Amino acid sequence: MATIRHIAIFSEDPTKLSKFYADVFGTKTTGVDDLGNAWVTDGYMDIALLRRRNEKAPPKGIHHWGFTIDPSEKEAIYAKMKTYGVEPYSPYVDAPEAHRPYAEDAVKDPDGNRFDVSTGMKDVRGAHGQTELKGEVPKIRHIAIFSENPAKLSKFYADCFGLKITGESQGDVWVTDGYVDVALISRKRPTAPRGIHHWGFTLDADDKPRVYKELIAHGLPPSDPRAEDPTIDRPYVEDKGHDIDGNRYDLTTAKRSMDEEKRRTAERLDTLVPAK
């Protein structure tokens, strides 16, 4: 089965950003190349911090995510994508000089979101593949994508990559590869963003105070996203935060079931109803 194994973030200073994630979340750097890019990992998920080398580079922020597939699955997966009018292309077309340890082909899904496909991570220049971490560290466990039609997009990922639907609410759909959950969020307002919006960490409950202390020390205290919109079910978020580049991530100690989250949302809305 295909697995979601990496996220890519463009940054003006990947080295500085990698230090932030190491200090706060305990990620490890697996490689730094001579172009100024850095790769970090939580022991399972790899994050490519890519330097914006010129004005033509993608804007700062979360850019794409990636699947790792078994070589034996490749032909069938590509055939299924073709039925959706989706054709893989070489990522080197955009930047031939870039190092791509986690991308053999690039793809744009039916919404135009970019993801990479690989049959395994290649060694990063300056390191030796993925680092296995010791002990408990925060785990990168979800990605959120805004979509005009989450139901249609979830079918694409289910048909092509075998992701399973784990919940639906208010037009949103949650899918998973069995480890990483992807929230396909409907654009309920014209001002809502498009594409990849944020990613999220699952914290060990005992480590949560340390993580929050580090964030506060960086001047980036977490906050409750329900203060902005109490009507939305959020099974995979207790608080939200932003890194030093302004990239949004969510924080939680465990994923709640959709039924439990819907119950909490209903209770919260009841408390906001003005007394008659």
Backbone hydrogen bonds, N-H to C=O, Kabsch-Sander energy under -0.5 kcal/mol:
donor,donor_aa,acceptor,acceptor_aa,energy
2,A,161,F,-0.6
3,T,68,T,-2.3
5,R,3,T,-0.6
5,R,66,G,-2.2
6,H,66,G,-1.2
7,I,46,D,-1.8
8,A,64,H,-3.1
9,I,48,A,-3.1
10,F,61,G,-2.8
11,S,50,L,-3.0
17,L,13,D,-2.1
18,S,14,P,-2.7
19,K,15,T,-1.6
20,F,16,K,-1.6
21,Y,17,L,-2.0
22,A,18,S,-1.9
23,D,19,K,-2.9
24,V,20,F,-2.5
25,F,21,Y,-1.8
26,G,21,Y,-0.5
26,G,22,A,-1.1
27,T,21,Y,-1.3
28,K,41,T,-2.3
30,T,39,W,-2.8
31,G,39,W,-1.2
32,V,125,R,-0.7
33,D,37,N,-1.7
36,G,33,D,-1.5
38,A,49,L,-2.6
39,W,31,G,-2.6
40,V,47,I,-2.6
41,T,28,K,-2.0
42,D,45,M,-1.8
46,D,5,R,-2.7
47,I,40,V,-3.5
48,A,7,I,-2.8
48,A,46,D,-0.5
49,L,38,A,-3.5
49,L,47,I,-0.7
50,L,9,I,-2.8
50,L,48,A,-0.8
52,R,11,S,-1.9
53,R,51,R,-1.0
57,A,54,N,-1.5
61,G,10,F,-2.1
63,H,8,A,-2.9
64,H,8,A,-1.1
65,W,114,R,-1.1
66,G,6,H,-2.1
67,F,116,D,-2.8
68,T,3,T,-3.0
69,I,67,F,-0.5
69,I,118,S,-3.0
73,E,70,D,-2.2
74,K,70,D,-0.8
74,K,71,P,-0.7
77,I,73,E,-2.5
78,Y,74,K,-2.6
79,A,75,E,-1.8
80,K,76,A,-2.1
81,M,77,I,-2.3
82,K,78,Y,-1.7
83,T,79,A,-1.0
83,T,80,K,-0.5
84,Y,80,K,-0.5
84,Y,81,M,-1.5
85,G,82,K,-1.8
86,V,81,M,-2.1
89,Y,106,A,-2.6
93,V,90,S,-1.5
94,D,91,P,-0.9
95,A,91,P,-1.0
98,A,95,A,-1.6
103,A,100,R,-1.1
104,E,117,V,-2.4
105,D,117,V,-1.9
106,A,89,Y,-3.4
107,V,115,F,-2.6
109,D,113,N,-2.6
112,G,109,D,-2.4
115,F,107,V,-2.7
116,D,65,W,-2.1
117,V,105,D,-2.5
118,S,67,F,-1.8
122,K,101,P,-3.1
127,A,124,V,-2.5
133,L,131,T,-0.6
139,K,202,T,-2.5
141,R,139,K,-0.7
141,R,200,G,-1.9
142,H,200,G,-1.2
143,I,181,D,-2.1
144,A,198,H,-2.9
145,I,183,A,-3.2
146,F,195,G,-2.8
147,S,185,I,-3.0
153,L,149,N,-2.3
154,S,150,P,-2.8
155,K,151,A,-1.5
156,F,152,K,-1.5
157,Y,153,L,-2.0
158,A,154,S,-2.2
159,D,155,K,-3.0
160,C,156,F,-2.6
161,F,157,Y,-1.6
162,G,158,A,-1.2
163,L,157,Y,-1.6
164,K,176,T,-2.5
166,T,174,W,-3.0
167,G,174,W,-1.1
169,S,172,D,-2.1
172,D,169,S,-2.9
173,V,184,L,-2.4
174,W,167,G,-2.9
175,V,182,V,-2.5
176,T,164,K,-1.9
177,D,180,V,-1.7
181,D,141,R,-3.1
182,V,175,V,-3.4
183,A,143,I,-3.0
183,A,181,D,-0.5
184,L,173,V,-3.3
184,L,182,V,-0.7
185,I,145,I,-2.9
185,I,183,A,-0.9
187,R,147,S,-1.5
188,K,186,S,-1.4
192,A,189,R,-1.9
195,G,146,F,-1.2
197,H,144,A,-2.8
198,H,144,A,-1.0
199,W,248,R,-1.2
200,G,142,H,-2.3
201,F,250,D,-2.8
202,T,139,K,-3.4
203,L,201,F,-0.6
203,L,252,T,-3.7
207,D,204,D,-1.3
208,K,204,D,-1.2
211,V,207,D,-2.1
212,Y,208,K,-2.6
213,K,209,P,-2.1
214,E,210,R,-2.3
215,L,211,V,-2.3
216,I,212,Y,-2.4
217,A,213,K,-2.2
218,H,214,E,-1.4
219,G,216,I,-1.7
220,L,215,L,-3.0
223,S,240,K,-2.1
227,A,224,D,-1.6
228,E,225,P,-1.2
229,D,225,P,-1.4
232,I,229,D,-1.0
237,V,234,R,-1.2
238,E,251,L,-3.2
239,D,251,L,-1.9
240,K,223,S,-3.3
241,G,249,Y,-2.8
243,D,247,N,-2.1
246,G,243,D,-1.7
249,Y,241,G,-2.5
250,D,199,W,-2.0
251,L,239,D,-3.0
252,T,201,F,-1.5
256,R,235,P,-2.3
261,E,257,S,-2.5
262,K,258,M,-2.8
263,R,259,D,-1.8
264,R,260,E,-2.1
265,T,261,E,-2.4
266,A,262,K,-2.3
267,E,263,R,-2.3
268,R,264,R,-2.4
269,L,265,T,-2.4
270,D,266,A,-1.9
271,T,267,E,-1.4
272,L,268,R,-0.7
272,L,269,L,-0.7
273,V,269,L,-0.6
273,V,270,D,-0.8
